[in-house]
Amino acid sequence: MSLYASYLDEIETRKIQGLSPKPIDGGPLVEELIVQIRDEGHEHRADSLNHLIYNTLPGTTSAAGVKAAFLKEIVLGKEAVAEITVGFAFELLSHMKGGPSVEALLDLALGADAGISKQAAEVLKTQVFLYDADTARLAAAHEGGNAVATEILESYAKAEFFTKLPEIDEEIKVITYIAGEGDISTDLLSPGNQAHSRSDRELHGKCLISPEAQDEITALKEKHPDARVMLIAEKGTMGVGSSRMSGVNNVALWAGKLASPYVPFVNIAPVVAGTNGISPIFLTTVGVTGGIGLDLKNWVKKTDENGEAVKDGYGDPILEQTYSVETGKVLTINTKTKKLYEGDEELADVSSAFTAQKMEFMKAGGSYAVVFGKKLQSFAQAALGQPLKSSYAPNREISVEGQGLTAVEKIFNRNAVGVADGQVLHAGSDVRVGVNIVGSQDTTGLMTSQELEAMAATVISPTVDGAYQSGCHTASVWDKKAQANIPKLMNFMNKFGLITARDPKDGYHAMTDVIHKVLNDLTIDDRAVIVGGDSHTRMSKGVAFGADSGTVALALATGEATMPIPESVKVTFKGTLKDHMDFRDVVHATQAQMLKQFGDNVFQGRVIEVHIGTLLSDQAFTFTDWTAEMKAKASICISEDETLIESLEIAKGRIQIMIDKGMDNEGGVLAGLIAKADKRIAEIRSGEVPALRPDADAKYAAEVAVDLDIIAEPMIADPDVNNNDISKRYTHDTIRPISYYGGEKKVDLGFIGSCMVHKGDMKILSEMLQNLEKQNGKVEFKAPLVVAPPTYNIVDELKAEGDWELLAKYAGFQFDDTDPKNAARTDYENMLYLERPGCNLCMGNQEKAAKGDTVMATSTRLFQGRVVEDATDKKGESLLSSTPVVVLSTILGRTPTIEEYIAAVEGINLTKYAPPVAA
């Protein structure tokens, strides 16, 4: 069967699902289309022509390569297609973004035919996605006296590809749509259990919110064709939990505008809003598409005559509405005054959404075009011998004389690109920074590979120290979807230059280690900048930012990221931690004590600078990892010299294991990281460059001192699913002591796993089972306990130390990599499951607890439908706690009392944490 015949079969299958033909990314199929187009009498000629023009993906896909070559032949007169004139061929090339299309345009512009050369030059002047090979050709031609090349460079030097774009409208009419009440997780916009379809944009778009919501959005668009639908998180924050580029893509698909008439289902410029604004990492993703994210502030705390907040019977502040954004309201955003209006009435100042930089993203159609445009202008000016002068809005540079630097300010200053020597920048400054470590995960990786193809990137930037492609989010079930997607992804990323969890040549055992744990080891510099395709990219060394798949692609391709330097909140500790407390309880207590101290979440949108210096990186990661749920932009761990050295030695050992398994690439990236770690250790030991510390006179947005003395019992983050105020549900802010439940709350399933646990947690599990066996004569589970170690290293070490054998003794199921599960488990027995390393239940895209279950988990996610979905008669609950609480809850089938808990952990070294002597 021909490729086209197979494509027709696929089209018929998609019709049944209500889908259009899938966009074409394969060159061989495009070659067949061209053969059929050449045949004037071919029965499929019209459809083939339509697919070539409107349904072929751009960038560096093999399909784009064949299409660009064919269009070039039409321009040169070597091919003739009545429907594609020379002018139309140039127009199609102009929409293909780069790679083969730019190569074709350069061939034409630098060719001998003056007329063609002029036309090609005019198109090239609009392009920004040029790479080193492209710019080198232009520079060489200019130096050789080619006038057209010089003309193109002069245009680039003026950034005419940007300055000649139309300005954004002064007034933008929007029609409101309440997407949900309370914090809206990106799971609502792009559910984790639909991760397999993210690269198929039209198919994935069908999972936005609900079919009913999609119908309502469509009806609003039809009723108000001159307005853009604005999706709103009423009484909450929009886009919490992750960056989720697929979430923004889905919103744009239903409520944005088409990026190009020749590229299907790629929409841009969505408008989203929240009473409490947009989650920081999600807002970055909105910027990728040139969208608008508004902080509405339409509900405020009610105050009494003394200005004090009025509270309800639960002690929570009562909110009152300042203006309504109920579904169907027609509002106007004025981009000049930067205000939101209803008619002539001013509702809110929305200037934070319209900084000079964000408006440039909107004008250019997304942040990528701005990043590439800046680089292209700088290149052209240098090639022409002109002084460097940007046509873009100047970066905001804030420097406060006499003020010290926080840890994050030090990192940004050290890694800043394009900043004058000696210039010291403080929080609020806009900065381009070099990125040291990049992580791509498997459920967003296919989108990242698409983004790389779309921006015409073919190889990782040489300035990146190391990059890793994980397989952890699809580790639980090796089903047909995983078998189709993951090898393809690993092959692409391996060729691009990443260290990959799976070897495309099957030279080493497939790793499903949790991405954040791997990145935590690959980060060997406490002054590094890390970007990863997951909100939990929060390392215990350096400063790490969770990012959307596109920002990850940009970091891989350019070795850079652009963002403002965030404010910091300093967190210190005092007192003594009780022997029966786990460090997870310190994490929860930090959030609880902060909320009690300030009333509002001072962590949101800021960097948490945590002075935790005596904890090794694995345990410290437990804190930095959780900061994503505190809505922080990032977290920095301040470590003492000797502790950092010990953590680096551990990281070196784990990187060496990766090398021994055969995971290093031709560039010797992993070996290079070990060498860099050795250099860093030497710097610390010599005193030349001690462990990162802030200046004593650094300025913080707030300071939180956590009192360890008052942490007396285990703490649980409760989704509070039955709170009368919907906005209080699923927020991560309801932290309760275990005594709240009175030892009576039924627990249906326990989960120990996710990025929040480390080897110590597996040891605790082993020791608790032995404790409970001694106390009760045997271990009997009254609820299932699912255990997924984060990494294979942990499993190997537990086997070497005898703990895995003990766990296997109690287990009714143990993973087998020679025969991985190919179907998701739907029923659980009351026993211990030893699952394959990876994300497992925390991701919720392959396996879940039974609907309506109450789950006690070490996970990070308590969002509705993530770990457990609702049943018709009961809401699913994902309560988050420490490993000891999870273990005991499954043995008892309920939450334990404090007395039961203390007895169960007797003699176990949970966490011997003491604050540094000098914080």
C-alpha positions in Angstrom: 0.0 0.0 0.0 1.3 3.5 -0.9 1.9 6.0 1.8 -0.9 8.2 0.4 -3.3 5.2 0.5 -2.4 4.7 4.2 -2.9 8.4 4.8 -6.4 8.2 3.2 -7.2 5.3 5.6 -6.0 7.4 8.5 -8.2 10.3 7.3 -11.3 8.1 7.3 -10.4 6.9 10.8 -10.1 10.5 12.0 -13.4 11.4 10.4 -15.1 9.0 12.7 -13.5 10.9 15.7 -14.6 14.2 14.2 -11.0 15.1 13.3 -9.4 16.7 10.3 -6.5 15.0 8.4 -3.4 14.9 10.6 -0.8 17.4 9.6 2.0 15.8 7.5 5.5 15.7 8.9 7.1 12.9 6.7 9.0 13.7 3.5 8.2 10.5 1.7 4.5 11.2 1.8 5.0 14.8 0.5 7.0 13.3 -2.4 4.0 11.1 -3.3 1.8 14.2 -3.1 4.1 16.0 -5.6 4.0 13.1 -8.0 0.2 13.2 -7.9 0.2 17.0 -8.3 2.3 16.7 -11.4 -0.3 14.4 -13.0 -3.0 16.7 -14.2 -5.5 13.9 -14.5 -4.8 12.2 -11.1 -7.9 11.5 -9.1 -6.3 12.8 -6.0 -4.5 15.8 -7.5 -6.7 18.5 -5.9 -6.5 16.9 -2.4 -2.8 16.4 -2.8 -2.3 20.0 -3.7 -4.4 21.0 -0.7 -2.4 18.9 1.6 0.9 20.3 0.3 -0.2 23.9 0.7 -2.3 23.8 3.9 -1.4 20.6 5.8 2.4 20.2 5.7 4.3 21.0 8.8 7.0 23.7 8.6 10.5 24.0 10.1 13.0 21.1 9.9 10.5 18.3 9.4 11.5 16.0 6.5 8.1 17.1 5.0 9.2 20.7 5.1 12.5 19.8 3.4 10.7 18.2 0.4 8.1 21.0 0.2 10.8 23.8 0.3 12.8 22.0 -2.5 9.7 21.7 -4.7 8.7 25.4 -4.1 12.3 26.4 -5.1 12.0 24.5 -8.3 8.7 26.3 -9.1 10.4 29.7 -8.5 13.3 28.6 -10.8 10.8 27.5 -13.5 11.9 23.9 -13.3 8.5 22.8 -12.1 5.1 24.3 -13.2 2.0 24.1 -11.1 -0.8 26.4 -12.3 -2.2 26.9 -8.7 1.2 27.8 -7.3 2.6 30.9 -9.0 6.1 32.2 -8.3 4.7 34.8 -6.0 2.6 32.2 -4.1 5.6 29.9 -3.8 7.5 32.7 -2.1 4.6 33.3 0.2 4.5 29.7 1.2 8.3 29.7 1.8 7.8 32.8 4.0 5.5 30.8 6.3 7.8 27.8 6.8 9.8 29.4 9.6 13.3 28.3 8.8 15.6 25.4 8.1 15.0 24.1 4.6 12.9 27.1 3.6 15.6 29.6 4.7 18.2 27.5 2.9 16.1 27.6 -0.3 15.6 31.3 0.0 19.3 31.9 0.5 20.0 29.8 -2.6 17.5 31.9 -4.6 18.7 35.3 -3.1 22.3 34.6 -3.7 21.7 33.1 -7.2 22.4 34.5 -10.6 18.9 35.6 -11.6 18.5 39.2 -10.5 14.7 39.2 -10.5 14.4 36.1 -8.5 17.2 37.2 -6.2 15.3 40.5 -5.4 12.1 38.6 -4.6 13.9 36.1 -2.4 15.7 38.9 -0.6 12.4 40.6 0.3 11.1 37.4 1.8 14.3 36.8 3.7 14.1 40.2 5.3 10.9 39.0 7.1 12.5 35.8 8.5 14.1 35.5 12.0 14.8 31.8 12.4 18.3 31.8 11.0 21.1 29.7 12.5 24.9 29.8 12.3 25.1 28.1 8.9 22.6 30.6 7.4 24.2 33.7 8.9 27.6 32.4 7.9 26.5 32.2 4.3 25.2 35.7 4.4 28.3 37.1 6.0 30.6 35.3 3.5 28.5 36.6 0.6 28.6 40.1 1.9 32.4 40.0 2.4 32.6 38.7 -1.2 30.8 41.8 -2.5 27.3 40.4 -3.0 25.1 43.4 -2.9 21.9 41.4 -2.2 23.5 39.8 0.9 24.6 43.3 2.1 21.0 44.6 1.5 19.6 41.7 3.6 22.1 42.3 6.4 21.3 46.0 6.4 17.6 45.1 6.9 18.5 42.8 9.7 20.7 45.4 11.3 17.6 47.6 11.5 15.5 44.7 12.7 12.9 45.4 10.0 11.5 41.9 10.4 10.2 43.3 13.7 9.8 47.0 13.3 7.7 46.7 10.1 5.2 44.4 11.8 1.8 46.0 12.7 1.5 47.4 16.2 -0.9 45.6 18.5 -4.4 47.0 18.6 -5.0 49.9 21.0 -8.3 48.3 22.1 -8.9 44.6 22.4 -12.5 43.5 23.0 -12.9 40.4 25.1 -15.9 38.2 26.1 -15.5 36.6 29.6 -15.8 32.9 30.2 -15.4 31.5 33.8 -13.4 28.3 33.2 -13.6 27.4 36.9 -13.8 28.7 40.4 -10.7 28.7 42.6 -7.2 27.8 41.4 -7.3 26.3 37.9 -4.7 23.6 37.4 -3.3 23.1 33.9 -4.8 19.6 34.2 -8.2 21.2 33.5 -6.8 22.7 30.3 -4.7 19.6 29.3 -5.3 16.5 31.4 -2.3 14.4 32.3 -4.1 11.3 31.3 -4.3 12.7 27.7 -0.6 13.3 27.5 -0.1 10.8 24.7 -2.1 13.1 22.3 -0.3 16.4 23.0 1.6 16.5 19.7 -1.7 15.9 17.8 -3.0 19.4 18.5 -6.5 19.0 17.1 -7.1 15.7 18.9 -5.6 17.0 22.1 -7.8 20.1 21.9 -10.8 17.9 22.5 -9.8 17.4 26.2 -10.0 21.1 27.1 -12.1 21.4 30.2 -15.2 19.5 28.9 -17.2 19.1 25.7 -19.9 21.4 27.3 -17.3 24.1 27.9 -16.0 23.8 24.3 -19.6 24.3 23.1 -20.0 27.3 25.3 -16.8 28.9 24.1 -17.8 28.3 20.5 -21.2 29.9 21.1 -19.6 33.0 22.7 -17.3 33.3 19.7 -20.2 33.1 17.3 -22.2 35.6 19.3 -19.3 38.0 19.6 -17.2 37.6 16.4 -15.3 40.9 17.1 -14.2 39.8 20.6 -11.7 37.3 21.9 -12.9 34.9 24.5 -11.0 35.4 27.8 -10.8 32.2 30.0 -10.9 33.1 33.8 -10.0 31.5 37.1 -12.6 33.1 39.3 -11.4 33.6 42.9 -8.2 31.8 42.0 -5.0 31.6 40.0 -4.9 30.5 36.4 -2.6 27.7 35.4 -1.2 26.4 38.7 0.7 23.1 38.8 2.7 23.2 35.7 3.7 25.3 32.6 1.8 22.8 30.3 2.4 24.3 26.8 -0.4 21.9 25.7 -2.7 23.8 28.0 -2.0 27.1 26.4 -2.2 25.4 23.0 -5.6 24.1 23.8 -6.8 27.5 25.0 -5.4 29.1 21.9 -7.0 26.5 19.7 -10.5 27.3 21.1 -10.1 31.0 21.8 -6.9 32.3 20.0 -6.2 33.1 16.4 -4.5 31.1 13.7 -0.7 31.7 13.4 -0.6 31.0 9.7 -3.2 30.1 7.1 -0.8 27.4 5.9 -0.1 25.6 9.2 -3.2 23.8 10.7 -4.2 23.9 14.4 -1.3 26.1 15.5 -3.1 29.0 17.2 -1.5 31.9 19.1 -2.5 34.9 21.3 -4.9 33.4 23.8 -6.3 35.7 26.6 -6.4 34.2 30.1 -7.0 35.7 33.5 -7.4 35.0 37.2 -8.6 36.8 40.2 -5.1 36.2 41.6 -3.4 36.4 38.2 -1.5 33.7 36.4 0.8 31.1 37.8 4.4 32.3 37.0 5.5 29.4 34.9 2.2 29.3 33.0 2.5 33.0 32.3 5.8 32.3 30.6 4.1 29.8 28.4 1.4 32.4 27.5 4.2 34.7 26.4 5.6 32.0 24.1 2.4 32.3 22.1 2.2 36.1 22.3 -0.9 35.8 24.5 -2.2 38.0 27.3 -2.4 37.1 31.0 -4.4 39.4 33.3 -4.4 39.8 37.0 -8.0 40.8 37.6 -8.1 41.4 41.4 -11.9 41.3 41.2 -12.2 39.8 44.7 -10.6 41.4 47.7 -10.6 40.7 51.4 -13.4 42.3 53.3 -12.2 44.5 56.1 -13.7 46.0 59.2 -13.6 49.6 60.4 -10.1 49.0 61.7 -8.9 47.8 58.4 -8.6 44.2 59.7 -9.6 41.3 57.5 -13.1 39.9 58.4 -12.9 36.1 58.7 -15.5 33.3 58.5 -16.1 30.5 61.0 -13.1 28.6 59.7 -10.8 31.5 60.2 -10.4 32.2 56.5 -10.7 35.8 55.2 -14.1 36.7 53.6 -13.8 37.9 50.1 -16.0 40.5 48.5 -16.4 41.2 44.8 -15.2 44.6 43.4 -16.6 43.9 39.9 -18.1 41.0 38.0 -16.5 39.0 35.3 -19.4 36.5 35.0 -19.5 34.5 31.7 -20.7 36.6 28.8 -19.5 40.0 30.0 -18.1 42.2 27.1 -15.0 44.0 28.4 -12.3 46.1 26.7 -8.5 46.0 27.3 -6.8 49.3 26.4 -3.2 48.5 25.6 -2.2 52.2 25.8 -3.7 53.1 29.2 -3.2 49.4 30.2 -6.6 49.3 31.9 -9.6 47.0 31.8 -12.9 48.6 31.1 -16.6 47.7 31.0 -17.9 50.4 28.6 -16.4 53.6 30.0 -16.0 52.3 33.5 -12.5 51.5 34.5 -12.4 48.1 36.3 -8.7 47.3 36.9 -5.1 48.3 36.2 -3.6 45.5 34.1 -0.3 47.1 33.4 1.7 44.1 34.6 0.4 42.3 31.4 1.7 45.0 29.1 5.3 45.6 29.9 7.4 46.7 27.0 8.8 43.1 26.7 5.4 41.4 26.8 4.0 43.8 24.2 6.9 42.9 21.9 6.0 39.2 22.3 2.4 40.1 21.3 3.6 42.1 18.3 6.0 39.4 17.1 3.5 36.6 17.6 5.4 35.0 20.5 8.6 35.2 22.5 10.7 33.0 20.2 10.6 35.5 17.4 11.8 38.2 19.7 14.7 36.1 21.1 15.8 35.1 17.6 15.3 38.6 16.3 17.6 40.1 18.9 20.3 37.7 18.1 19.9 38.2 14.4 20.1 42.0 14.7 23.2 41.8 16.8 24.8 39.4 14.2 24.0 41.7 11.3 25.3 44.8 13.0 28.5 43.0 13.9 28.9 41.7 10.3 28.5 45.2 8.9 30.9 46.7 11.4 28.1 48.8 13.0 27.9 49.6 16.8 25.5 47.3 18.5 22.2 49.0 19.1 18.9 47.2 19.6 15.6 48.1 18.0 13.8 46.4 20.8 12.7 47.9 24.1 15.8 48.2 26.3 16.1 45.5 29.0 15.0 46.9 32.3 18.1 47.2 34.4 17.7 47.9 38.1 20.8 48.5 40.1 20.5 49.8 43.7 23.7 51.3 44.9 25.0 49.9 48.2 22.5 47.0 48.2 23.8 43.5 48.4 22.7 40.6 46.3 20.4 37.7 47.1 21.5 34.2 45.9 19.3 34.4 42.8 20.6 37.9 42.0 24.1 36.5 42.2 23.3 33.7 39.8 21.6 35.9 37.3 24.5 38.4 37.4 27.0 35.6 36.8 25.1 34.1 33.9 23.8 37.3 32.3 24.2 37.8 28.5 24.5 41.2 26.9 25.0 43.2 30.1 27.8 45.7 30.3 30.9 44.6 32.3 30.7 45.7 35.9 26.9 46.3 35.7 25.2 44.8 38.8 21.6 44.0 38.5 18.9 43.5 41.2 15.4 42.0 41.2 13.1 43.3 38.6 15.8 43.6 35.9 15.0 41.9 32.6 17.9 39.5 31.7 19.0 37.1 29.1 20.9 34.3 30.9 22.9 31.4 29.7 21.4 28.0 30.6 23.7 25.3 32.0 21.4 22.3 32.3 18.2 21.5 30.3 15.7 18.7 31.0 13.0 17.4 28.6 10.4 15.0 29.9 8.6 12.4 27.9 5.0 13.6 27.9 6.0 17.1 26.7 9.1 15.9 24.8 7.3 15.2 21.6 6.0 18.8 21.7 9.6 20.0 22.4 10.8 18.1 19.4 8.1 19.7 17.3 9.1 23.1 18.6 12.7 22.5 17.7 11.6 21.4 14.2 9.4 24.5 13.9 12.2 26.8 14.9 14.5 25.0 12.5 17.0 23.8 15.1 19.0 20.7 14.4 21.7 20.5 17.2 22.0 21.4 20.8 23.7 24.7 21.6 27.4 24.2 22.4 27.0 26.5 25.5 24.7 24.0 27.3 26.7 21.9 29.8 24.3 19.0 29.7 20.8 18.1 28.7 18.6 15.0 29.5 15.6 13.4 27.9 13.6 11.4 30.5 11.2 8.5 30.2 9.7 8.7 33.7 6.2 10.0 32.9 5.4 7.0 30.7 7.2 4.5 32.9 4.2 2.7 34.5 2.8 1.1 31.4 4.6 0.1 28.2 1.4 0.3 26.2 0.9 0.9 22.4 0.9 4.7 22.9 4.2 4.6 24.7 5.7 2.1 22.2 4.7 4.4 19.4 5.8 7.7 20.9 8.8 7.1 23.2 11.3 5.4 20.8 10.6 8.2 18.2 11.2 10.8 20.9 14.4 9.3 22.2 15.8 8.9 18.7 15.2 12.6 17.9 16.6 13.9 21.1 19.6 11.5 20.9 20.5 12.9 17.5 19.9 16.4 18.7 22.6 15.9 21.4 20.8 15.1 24.6 21.6 12.2 27.0 18.6 10.0 26.6 16.9 7.6 29.1 16.4 5.1 26.3 19.1 4.3 23.8 17.8 4.3 20.2 20.3 1.5 19.4 19.4 -0.4 22.6 22.9 -0.3 23.8 21.9 0.2 27.4 19.0 -0.7 29.6 16.1 1.8 29.3 16.0 4.1 32.3 12.7 5.5 33.6 14.3 7.6 36.4 12.3 10.6 37.5 13.6 13.5 35.5 14.1 15.9 38.5 16.2 13.4 40.4 18.5 13.0 37.4 18.7 16.7 36.8 19.5 17.2 40.5 22.6 15.0 40.0 23.5 16.5 36.6 23.6 19.9 38.2 27.1 20.2 39.5 27.3 23.9 40.0 25.5 25.8 42.7 25.6 28.9 40.4 23.9 27.1 37.5 20.7 28.0 35.7 18.5 25.0 34.9 15.5 24.9 32.7 13.2 21.8 32.6 10.0 20.8 30.9 8.1 20.2 34.2 7.0 22.5 37.0 9.1 20.4 39.5 12.4 21.4 37.9 13.5 22.7 41.3 17.1 21.6 42.1 18.9 21.7 45.4 21.9 23.2 43.5 21.7 26.3 41.3 18.4 27.9 40.4 16.0 25.9 38.3 12.9 26.9 36.5 10.0 24.8 35.3 9.1 25.6 31.8 6.9 24.8 28.9 8.0 22.6 26.1 8.7 25.6 23.9 11.0 27.4 26.4 12.8 24.1 26.8 13.3 23.9 23.0 14.5 27.5 23.0 17.1 26.7 25.8 18.3 23.6 23.9 18.6 25.5 20.6 20.1 28.8 21.9 21.6 28.0 25.3 19.6 30.9 26.7 16.5 32.0 28.5 15.0 35.4 29.0 13.2 36.5 32.2 13.1 39.1 34.9 15.2 38.5 38.0 12.6 37.4 40.6 12.3 38.8 44.1 13.3 36.4 46.8 11.8 35.3 50.1 14.3 34.2 52.8 13.4 31.1 54.8 15.4 30.2 57.8 14.9 27.7 60.6 15.2 27.8 64.4 14.7 25.3 67.2 15.0 21.6 67.3 13.2 19.0 65.2 11.6 16.2 67.3 12.9 12.7 66.6 9.6 11.3 65.4 9.2 14.0 62.7 10.0 13.5 59.0 11.5 16.3 56.9 8.3 16.3 54.8 6.6 17.7 57.9 9.1 20.6 58.0 8.1 21.3 54.4 4.4 21.4 55.1 5.0 23.4 58.3 6.9 26.0 56.3 3.9 26.6 54.2 1.5 26.6 57.2 3.6 28.9 59.3 4.2 31.3 56.4 0.4 31.6 55.7 -0.3 32.1 59.4 2.4 34.8 59.7 1.5 36.8 56.5 -2.1 35.9 55.8 -1.3 35.8 52.0 1.1 33.6 50.1 4.3 35.6 50.0 6.0 32.8 48.1 3.8 33.2 45.0 5.8 34.3 41.9 9.1 34.7 43.9 12.2 32.6 44.6 12.3 30.9 47.9 15.9 31.2 49.3 16.0 28.4 51.8 18.8 28.3 54.3 18.9 24.5 54.8 22.7 24.2 54.6 23.3 21.0 56.6 21.1 18.7 54.5 22.5 16.8 51.6 21.1 17.4 48.1 18.6 14.5 48.1 16.9 15.6 51.3 17.2 19.3 50.5 15.5 18.5 47.2 12.4 17.5 49.2 12.0 21.1 50.1 13.0 22.8 46.8 10.7 20.3 45.0 7.7 21.3 47.0 8.1 25.0 46.3 6.3 24.5 43.0 3.2 23.8 45.1 3.9 26.9 47.1 3.4 28.7 43.8 7.0 29.9 43.9 8.8 30.7 40.7 11.8 28.8 41.8 13.9 27.9 44.9 17.5 28.2 45.9 19.2 26.1 48.5 21.9 27.7 50.6 24.3 25.0 51.5 27.4 24.8 53.7 30.7 24.1 52.0 31.3 20.6 53.3 27.7 19.6 52.7 27.9 20.8 49.1 31.1 18.9 48.6 29.5 15.7 49.9 26.5 16.3 47.6 28.8 16.8 44.6 30.7 13.6 45.4 27.4 11.7 45.5 26.4 13.3 42.1 29.7 12.3 40.6 29.2 8.7 41.6 25.7 8.7 40.0 26.9 10.3 36.8 29.7 7.7 36.6 27.1 5.0 36.9 25.3 6.5 33.9 28.6 6.5 32.0 29.3 2.9 33.0 25.9 1.9 31.6 26.9 3.5 28.3 24.7 6.6 28.4 27.4 9.2 27.6 27.3 10.5 24.0 30.0 11.3 21.5 30.6 14.7 23.0 31.4 13.2 26.4 28.8 15.4 28.1 28.6 13.2 31.3 32.4 12.9 31.6 32.5 16.7 31.2 30.1 17.1 34.1 32.3 15.0 36.3 35.3 17.2 35.4 33.3 20.3 36.2 32.3 18.8 39.5 35.9 18.1 40.4 36.8 21.7 39.5 33.9 23.0 41.6 35.0 20.9 44.6 38.5 22.2 44.3 37.2 25.8 44.3 35.3 25.2 47.5 38.1 23.4 49.3 40.7 26.1 48.4 38.3 28.9 49.5 38.6 30.4 46.0 34.8 30.2 45.4 32.9 29.0 48.5 29.4 27.7 48.3 26.8 30.2 47.1 25.6 32.6 49.8 23.7 35.8 49.6 25.2 39.1 50.8 24.4 40.1 54.3 22.8 43.3 53.1 20.7 41.7 50.4 17.1 42.8 50.2 14.2 40.4 50.4 10.5 40.7 49.7 9.8 38.9 52.9 11.6 36.7 55.5 10.1 33.6 57.1 11.6 31.9 60.2 10.3 28.4 60.6 10.0 27.3 64.2 10.9 23.6 64.4 10.0 23.5 68.1 6.3 23.8 67.4 6.2 21.0 64.8 4.8 18.3 67.1 3.0 15.9 64.8 2.9 14.9 61.1 1.3 17.3 58.7 -1.0 16.6 55.8 -1.8 18.8 52.8 -5.5 18.2 52.3 -7.4 19.0 49.1 -10.4 19.9 51.3 -12.7 18.6 48.7 -15.9 19.4 50.6 -15.2 23.0 51.5 -18.2 25.1 50.9 -16.0 27.7 49.3 -15.0 26.1 46.0 -12.0 28.4 45.7 -10.5 26.9 48.8 -10.4 23.4 47.3 -7.3 21.8 45.8 -5.1 24.7 46.7 -2.1 23.0 48.6 -2.7 25.7 51.3 -4.8 23.6 53.7 -2.2 22.0 55.9 -3.5 20.0 58.8 -1.9 18.0 61.7 -2.7 14.3 61.8 -4.7 14.7 65.0 -7.3 16.7 63.0 -8.6 13.4 61.6 -8.9 11.7 65.0 -7.6 8.4 63.7 -10.8 7.9 61.9 -10.5 9.0 58.2 -10.6 6.0 55.9 -7.7 5.6 53.5 -8.3 3.5 50.4 -4.8 3.5 48.9 -1.3 4.6 49.7 1.4 5.8 47.3 5.1 6.2 48.1 6.9 7.6 45.1 7.3 10.7 42.9 10.1 13.2 42.9 9.5 14.0 46.6 11.1 10.8 47.9 14.6 9.5 48.0 16.6 6.5 49.1 15.9 7.4 52.7 12.2 7.0 52.2 12.7 3.5 50.9 14.8 2.7 54.0 12.1 4.1 56.2 9.5 1.9 54.5 11.7 -1.2 55.1 12.3 -0.3 58.7 8.7 0.4 59.4 7.5 -2.9 58.0 10.0 -4.6 60.3 8.9 -2.6 63.2 5.2 -3.3 62.6 5.9 -7.0 62.2 7.7 -7.1 65.5 4.8 -5.2 67.2 2.0 -7.2 65.6 3.5 -10.5 64.7 2.8 -9.9 61.0 2.2 -7.2 58.5 -1.3 -7.1 57.1 -2.4 -4.3 54.7 -5.9 -3.0 55.0 -5.3 -0.8 51.9 -3.1 -1.2 48.9 0.4 0.4 49.1 1.9 1.3 45.7 5.7 2.0 45.9 7.6 3.5 42.9 11.3 4.3 43.7 12.3 7.4 41.8 15.5 5.9 40.2 17.1 2.6 39.3 20.2 3.7 41.3 18.0 3.6 44.5 16.8 0.1 43.6 20.4 -1.1 42.9 21.6 0.4 46.2 18.7 -1.1 48.2 19.5 -4.5 46.6 23.2 -4.2 47.6 22.2 -3.2 51.2 19.6 -5.9 51.6 16.5 -3.6 51.9 15.0 -4.6 48.5 14.9 -8.2 49.6 13.0 -7.2 52.7 10.5 -5.1 50.7 10.1 -8.0 48.2 9.2 -10.2 51.1 6.1 -8.1 51.8 5.3 -7.4 48.2 2.5 -9.1 46.2 3.8 -7.5 43.0 7.3 -6.7 41.8 8.1 -5.0 38.5 9.9 -6.9 35.8 11.7 -4.9 33.1 11.9 -8.0 30.9 8.1 -8.1 30.9 6.8 -4.6 31.6 3.1 -4.0 32.1 1.3 -3.2 28.8 -2.0 -2.3 30.3 -2.9 0.0 33.2 -3.9 -1.6 36.5 -7.6 -0.9 37.3 -8.0 -2.9 40.5 -5.8 -3.0 43.5 -5.5 -5.7 46.2 -4.6 -5.0 49.8 -0.9 -5.6 49.4 2.4 -3.9 48.6 3.2 -3.2 44.9 6.8 -2.6 44.0 6.5 -0.6 40.8 9.0 0.3 38.1 11.0 3.5 38.9 9.2 6.6 37.5 6.4 9.0 38.2 3.6 6.4 38.4 0.4 7.6 40.2 1.7 11.1 40.7 1.5 11.8 36.9 -1.9 10.2 36.6 -1.6 9.8 32.8 -1.4 6.0 32.8 -2.5 4.6 36.1 -4.8 6.0 38.8 -6.4 5.0 42.0 -10.0 3.9 41.8 -12.6 6.6 41.3 -13.7 8.2 44.6 -10.8 6.8 46.6 -9.1 8.6 49.4 -5.4 8.3 48.7 -2.6 9.1 51.1 0.5 9.9 49.1 4.0 11.3 49.2 3.2 12.9 45.9 3.1 16.6 45.0 -0.2 16.6 43.3 -3.6 16.9 45.0 -5.4 18.5 42.1 -8.8 17.2 41.1 -8.6 14.2 38.8 -4.8 13.9 38.9 -4.1 10.9 41.1 -7.7 10.0 41.6 -10.9 11.0 39.8 -14.3 11.6 41.4 -16.9 8.8 41.6 -20.6 9.6 41.2 -21.2 9.4 44.9 -17.8 10.5 46.3 -15.1 12.9 45.5 -11.6 11.5 45.0 -9.1 12.8 47.5 -5.3 12.9 47.3 -3.9 13.7 50.7 -0.2 14.5 50.8 2.0 13.4 53.7 5.3 11.8 54.7 6.4 8.3 54.0 5.8 7.1 57.6 2.2 8.4 57.5 1.5 6.7 54.1 2.9 3.3 55.3 0.9 3.4 58.6 -2.3 4.5 56.9 -2.3 1.5 54.5 -1.6 -0.9 57.3 -4.5 0.5 59.4 -6.7 1.4 56.5 -7.2 4.8 58.1 -5.3 7.8 59.3 -3.3 6.9 62.4 -3.4 8.6 65.8 -0.3 10.4 67.0 0.3 7.6 69.5 0.1 4.9 66.8 2.4 6.9 64.7 5.1 7.4 67.3 5.1 3.7 68.2 5.4 2.7 64.5 8.5 4.9 63.9 10.3 4.1 67.2 14.0 3.7 66.6 13.9 4.8 63.0 16.2 7.7 62.0 13.7 9.8 60.1 15.6 13.1 59.6 18.3 14.4 61.9 18.0 17.9 60.8 19.5 20.8 62.7 19.6 24.3 61.2 23.1 25.7 60.3 24.8 27.4 63.3 25.0 30.6 61.3 22.0 31.0 59.0 
